[in-house]
Amino acid sequence: MELREQIISVLRGHGVVKMSVAPLCMVDLVEIYLTDFEDMLMSKLLRDVAERYGVEKRILMQRLGGLARQIHRKDPQWYCETFPEGYSTPVFLRAVAREVQLSLWDAPPLAGIG
């Protein structure tokens, strides 16, 4: 399965049905995080993806927060386990990326994924 498809599959597993702007941004963020993130700061990653979608970084972060709230309604246990101290965009990104990595555990390794 292709990396982007696997990321979408993980999001759908948490109740994300419609692939609107926020989920597509998350797909891009996770894909970059897993393949090209080595020397990049999280803020630069967020800024680059925000520019790709023609929005400010803070708007992107708000949209991702909305996506997290949507997941909270559909999968409250995952949300509470992931954000015990409250929502955080970097934590959200790392949690989804970690799930994608685990789901690919038996698949052949992708470039950049150790």
Stockholm file with secondary structure:
# STOCKHOLM 1.0

chainA/1-114         MELREQIISVLRGHGVVKMSVAPLCMVDLVEIYLTDFEDMLMSKLLRDVAERYGVEKRILMQRLGGLARQIHRKDPQWYCETFPEGYSTPVFLRAVAREVQLSLWDAPPLAGIG
#=GR chainA/1-114 SS CCHHHHHHHHHHHTTCCSCCHHHHHHHHHHHHHHHSCTTCCHHHHHHHHHHHTTSCHHHHHHHHHHHHHHHHHHCHHHHHHHCTTCCCHHHHHHHHHHHHHHHTTTSCCCTTCC
#=GC SS_cons         CCHHHHHHHHHHHTTCCSCCHHHHHHHHHHHHHHHSCTTCCHHHHHHHHHHHTTSCHHHHHHHHHHHHHHHHHHCHHHHHHHCTTCCCHHHHHHHHHHHHHHHTTTSCCCTTCC
//
